[in-house]
Amino acid sequence: AQSVAQPEDQVNVAEGNPLTVKCTYSVSGNPYLFWYVQYPNRGLQFLLKYITGDNLVKGSYGFEAEFNKSQTSFHLKKPSALVSDSALYFCAVRDSSGGYNKLIFGAGTRLAVHP
Amino acid sequence: DGGITQSPKYLFRKEGQNVTLSCEQNLNHDAMYWYRQDPGQGLRLIYYSQIVNDFQKGDIAEGYSVSREKKESFPLTVTSAQKNPTAFYLCASAGQRGETQYFGPGTRLLVL
């Protein structure tokens, strides 16, 4: 079965410092991986995805993610964090078993960026 | 959130009452999904639909029902059988290849 794990409930970082939010996955076949962000009382916003190609994927708001097949990881990164980046981040993997496309989400990581 | 609307933003349910959450999309997407989010937790899939007049149960379908009579609409009914309905409900849609899901703003359901 497909699954993703976000090992950190919360990540704290100072404004201006680089940030990393971790995600590991377990899939059969080639992984389709996604990152979403959720602000309080809002829906999820799509940040970026990896399907194939370059291992470094660039997305919205200056975020990028690095796909590492040998470590089965897809960590989200940003070179310089902003206070406005503080939110809940979800990693997800596509599950296409049974002929239907679904997303399996991790439990989420809360990012807190301090001034 | 653009292209997917959910209403109402807040919904109050009395015990024993069925309530319906609306989800509409104008993205011409084939697939639509309903998720439940509880405080401090991730998203759990309730129901999903790949095409009109077809839908599948997700991981936590008990106590919920859906219909897909139109491509742009996928309403969710929370029935009286759902004993713990208080949660944030999110609707999403995806294009034909079903890769990227786009989410609505959510409906918060509270029990009186």
Interface residues (C-beta under 8 A of the other chain):
Chain A: Y32 F34 Y36 N41 R42 G43 L44 Q45 F46 K49 I51 F90 R94 S96 Y100 N101 K102 L103 F105 G106 A107 G108
Chain B: D1 I4 Q6 A31 Y33 Q41 G42 L43 L45 Y48 Q50 Q56 G58 F88 L90 A92 A94 R97 G98 E99 T100 Q101 Y102 F103 G104 P105 G106 R108
